[in-house]
């Protein structure tokens, strides 16, 4: 794989790596996603964009630093990428400050510009405050995230809280009044802040135009700047780093008619509503739902559940196995966790392990399209079936890619926080189209 002069993405989870890689795929780039405990790159794939999942979101800051540093030293420096993009969660979960600082120091960047706004998905930043569909982060369900609750809506304050006290002065903000004036004034302010010693610069953005102007300003600066943001910022940068050309046409893949297996361990309200909307939809036929119960997880009866799934994965059927009903019942779940002396985080991780075991059993016996929902679920399921690399081959829905692994397994991954209530319906409909 010759990646010199090309693009690397480093994300903290698999769905983030995939949805960001998709933005460059849509710009005409040949993309590869790599993940696993020991990151390996498929040298046989033509690759212009390499997205790497560090799987560092729900671990300690110290371990996140070690993982990101290892990737930087062993992969990013080795291949000599011209452009590097740091993908962060669009709702700010994870070890954001630690991972960015690690890359700045390892790769000798002057600063990072942090712009997680993704206006098409309802994520905006104004006055440093990050909003989801107009609601400050700390008032959304991410404040109850079992692994990484977000209790601060102000990005500057959140970043400073993750840094040693002596580094707090490294953080600053470019406000919306400057952003709205366009790339020129943004560049002037950016250069001024960097000259003043700022290392982590947050940028407001409330529209796609704002995000594009920030990206343009970064490309014009003489400083070495690490962009850090969501898939929305990656979309803007893809147009600058890899402008469209006649030879950028991508090979179309003919997707065979296969049954679909949806595996969801996501704990978000959005995922629960997406599953409910799919269940209520009369236009999507031949769907079979399995809501896992606590006794499934604790008895580890994955072989029996896998057989139920296999029996229903016929023709163009869709089987959905999910944990939404289990997680929705907070009182029952709280009592169960007390009884079992488990934290909510540990239990949800156990659900993902269970779903991964089910997936491994099904995929070993049945040819199917695999659709996973949730970052941890996606990672564990794909590792369970022996995947370490994916090649992005199509767009299933906005910010949702279709990939294929080395065994020819078709795989769709979706973040639990991404999309509308109809997104699962849209994914199923994609595979029902005539190819």
FENCOR-V388609 format. One record per helix or strand of 3 or more residues. SS is the DSSP state (~ for helix, > for strand). FROM is the first residue (numbers start at 1). TO is the last residue. If there is no record, write none. Layout:
ss | from | to
SS | FROM | TO
SS | FROM | TO
This chain:
ss | from | to
> | 7 | 11
~ | 14 | 25
> | 31 | 34
> | 49 | 53
~ | 61 | 79
> | 83 | 87
~ | 96 | 107
> | 111 | 115
~ | 119 | 121
> | 123 | 126
> | 129 | 132
~ | 137 | 139
~ | 141 | 144
~ | 155 | 161
~ | 165 | 170
> | 171 | 174
~ | 176 | 179
~ | 183 | 195
> | 200 | 203
~ | 208 | 220
> | 225 | 229
~ | 231 | 241
~ | 246 | 248
> | 260 | 264
~ | 269 | 280
> | 287 | 291
~ | 294 | 299
~ | 302 | 312
> | 318 | 322
~ | 324 | 328
~ | 330 | 340
~ | 344 | 363
> | 369 | 373
~ | 375 | 384
> | 389 | 397
> | 400 | 404
> | 410 | 414
~ | 423 | 432
